[in-house]
């Protein structure tokens, strides 16, 4: 049952659900179940690393967009700005 839930969460890329399932990991009865769990955990790790990279790239794109927008804003002149 737990393995099926982890497979489903992995396929649907449900990061929060994967995290919950990892915290609730049962003791396995057979070597086959242990091997399957190990494989699924490895795939979960790969997925999390990919999502981390995607998030970092998205944040960098947002930062670049904000920097661009700030650089194209008209500079406001203040009454105390004295230019000689």
LINUR-V103041 format. One record per pair of residues at least 12 apart in sequence whose C-alpha atoms are under 10 Angstrom apart, sorted by the first residue. I is the first residue (numbers start at 1). J is the second residue. D is the distance in whole Angstrom. If there is no record, write none. Layout:
I;J;D
I;J;D
This chain:
2;21;7
2;22;10
2;24;9
2;25;8
2;26;8
2;28;10
2;37;9
3;21;9
3;25;9
3;26;10
3;28;10
3;33;8
3;34;10
3;36;8
3;37;7
3;40;8
4;37;10
5;17;9
5;18;9
5;21;8
6;18;6
6;19;10
6;20;10
6;21;7
6;22;8
6;25;10
6;37;9
6;40;7
6;41;9
6;44;9
7;36;10
7;37;9
7;40;7
7;41;10
7;43;10
7;44;9
9;21;9
9;44;9
10;40;8
10;41;9
10;43;8
10;44;6
10;47;8
10;48;10
11;44;10
11;47;10
13;44;9
13;47;8
13;48;9
13;51;9
14;44;10
14;47;10
14;48;10
15;44;8
15;47;8
15;48;7
15;51;9
18;41;9
18;44;7
18;45;10
18;48;10
19;44;9
22;41;8
22;44;10
25;37;9
